[in-house]
Amino acid sequence: MNEKILIVDDEKDVADVLKEICELEGYTTDYAKTGEEGLSKLEKDPDIKVVLLDKNLPGISGLEFIKRAKNHLKHYAQIVLITGYPSAEAFREAIKSGAYTCMAKPFNIDEVIRIVRDAIKHYERAKQLKQAVARDESQALKESLDRLKKV
């Protein structure tokens, strides 16, 4: 297993617990204290598969992080938004922004493990789909060029 998890949380104690849970499961972890730092790490590391992201961060919020990661970076990492103030509206807003799912604090160890495993599977499917679409687009372009050459 060499899946990489990025933990973005300004509360070091929370980040340390998430890191320990993930590393006990065999995942590699990285840590960012702010959303800006997390986006920078995400931009530089294409191997990050899951981001465990606090909703309330100094600087940019967790929701803004998701929007930037999905719209500007076009990163396929699956983002799990973690909030200490769960509500149906907060979860709905996170999913609309592009989060894979949400998790409430305090979290259950088994729930963290299950969500991370599911998110990694979803990442792999998204990556395979992206590669299939790229192959199809490449093949369609090649066929179009071949037709143009015949004209």
C-alpha positions in Angstrom: 0.0 0.0 0.0 1.6 3.4 -0.7 -1.4 5.6 -0.6 -0.7 9.1 0.5 -3.1 11.1 2.8 -2.8 14.9 3.3 -4.1 16.1 6.6 -5.0 19.8 6.7 -6.0 21.0 10.2 -4.8 23.9 12.3 -5.4 21.9 15.5 -2.2 19.9 15.8 -3.7 17.4 18.3 -6.5 16.5 15.8 -4.0 16.2 13.0 -1.7 13.9 15.1 -4.7 11.6 15.9 -5.6 11.4 12.2 -1.9 10.8 11.3 -1.6 8.0 13.8 -4.8 6.3 12.5 -3.7 6.5 8.9 -0.2 5.4 9.5 -1.3 2.4 11.6 -3.3 1.4 8.5 -0.2 1.6 6.4 -0.8 4.9 4.7 1.8 7.6 4.2 0.8 11.0 5.6 1.7 14.7 5.1 0.5 17.6 7.1 -0.5 21.2 6.4 -1.5 23.7 9.1 -3.4 26.1 6.7 -5.5 25.7 3.6 -3.0 27.7 1.6 -0.2 25.3 2.6 -2.4 22.3 1.9 -3.2 23.6 -1.6 0.5 24.1 -2.3 1.3 20.6 -1.2 -1.6 19.2 -3.3 -0.3 21.1 -6.3 3.2 19.8 -5.9 2.3 16.1 -5.1 0.2 14.2 -7.6 0.4 11.1 -5.4 -1.9 12.5 -2.8 -5.1 10.4 -3.0 -7.1 11.6 0.0 -7.2 14.9 1.9 -8.6 15.0 5.4 -9.6 18.6 5.7 -10.8 20.7 8.6 -13.7 23.0 7.6 -12.7 25.9 9.8 -9.2 26.9 9.0 -7.3 30.2 9.3 -7.1 32.0 6.0 -9.1 30.1 3.4 -11.9 27.9 4.6 -12.2 24.2 4.0 -15.0 24.9 1.4 -12.8 27.4 -0.4 -10.0 24.8 -0.4 -12.3 22.3 -2.0 -13.3 24.7 -4.7 -9.8 25.7 -5.5 -8.5 22.1 -5.5 -11.3 20.9 -7.8 -11.7 23.9 -10.1 -8.2 25.4 -10.4 -5.8 22.5 -9.6 -8.1 19.9 -11.2 -6.6 17.4 -8.7 -8.4 14.1 -8.3 -7.6 13.7 -4.6 -10.8 12.8 -2.7 -11.5 15.4 -0.1 -13.1 14.5 3.2 -14.3 17.6 5.0 -14.2 17.3 8.8 -16.3 19.6 11.0 -16.9 20.1 14.6 -20.3 21.6 13.8 -22.1 19.1 11.7 -25.4 19.9 10.1 -27.3 18.7 7.0 -26.7 22.1 5.4 -22.9 22.0 6.1 -22.7 18.5 4.6 -24.8 19.5 1.6 -22.6 22.5 1.0 -19.4 20.4 1.2 -20.7 17.9 -1.3 -21.9 20.6 -3.7 -18.4 22.1 -3.5 -16.8 18.8 -4.5 -16.0 17.0 -1.3 -16.1 13.2 -1.4 -17.9 13.1 1.9 -18.0 14.7 5.3 -17.1 13.5 8.8 -18.1 15.0 12.2 -15.8 15.6 15.1 -15.3 13.9 17.4 -14.7 11.0 14.9 -14.7 7.3 15.4 -11.5 5.5 14.5 -13.3 2.8 12.5 -15.2 5.5 10.6 -12.0 7.3 9.7 -10.5 4.0 8.4 -13.6 3.1 6.4 -14.0 6.5 4.9 -10.3 6.7 3.9 -10.5 3.2 2.3 -13.6 4.1 0.4 -12.1 7.4 -0.8 -9.0 5.7 -2.1 -11.2 3.3 -4.1 -13.1 6.2 -5.5 -9.8 8.0 -6.4 -8.7 4.9 -8.3 -12.0 4.8 -10.2 -11.8 8.5 -11.0 -8.3 8.1 -12.2 -9.1 5.1 -14.4 -12.1 7.0 -15.9 -9.9 10.1 -16.6 -7.4 7.8 -18.4 -10.1 6.2 -20.4 -11.6 9.6 -21.5 -8.1 10.8 -22.4 -7.5 7.6 -24.6 -10.9 8.1 -26.2 -10.2 11.8 -26.9 -6.7 10.9 -28.3 -8.2 8.2 -30.5 -11.0 10.6 -31.8 -8.4 13.3 -32.6 -6.2 10.8 -34.4 -9.2 9.6 -36.5 -10.2 13.2 -37.3 -6.7 14.0 -38.4 -6.6 10.9 -40.6 -9.9 11.9 -42.2 -8.5 15.4 -42.8 -5.4 14.0 -44.5 -7.7 12.1 -47.0 -9.5 15.2 -48.0 
